[in-house]
C-alpha cells in the first residue's frame, strides 16, 4: 500500500522535499506503521513532534489508512 505524505514547515525544510511516498507491504494499514518507516527513511527529522491530518481532519497513529491516501505532516508552529 502506498501513501503520500505532504510535508510542511520544518519537516519540508529538513527533509528537502514537499512530499514523499511511503510504501508498506504485508497488509499493514495504520498510520503508526507508515510513520515508523518515515522515521527510518529520514532519521534527521523527529516525526513524533508532528500532527497528521487526512483532508481537513486530524488523525492519530491508530487511524487506518487506505491506498492512495494523502496525509499532511504538520510540525508544531509558533507565532508572534
C-alpha positions, 0 to 999 in steps of 0.5 A, a space after each residue: 500500500 502506498 501513501 503520500 505524505 505532504 510535508 510542511 514547515 520544518 519537516 519540508 525544510 529538513 527533509 528537502 522535499 514537499 512530499 514523499 511516498 511511503 510504501 508498506 507491504 504485508 497488509 499493514 494499514 495504520 498510520 503508526 506503521 507508515 510513520 515508523 518507516 518515515 522515521 527510518 527513511 529520514 532519521 534527521 527529522 523527529 516525526 513524533 513532534 508532528 500532527 497528521 491530518 487526512 483532508 481537513 481532519 486530524 488523525 492519530 497513529 491508530 487511524 487506518 489508512 487506505 491506498 492512495 491516501 494523502 496525509 499532511 505532516 504538520 510540525 508544531 508552529 509558533 507565532 508572534 
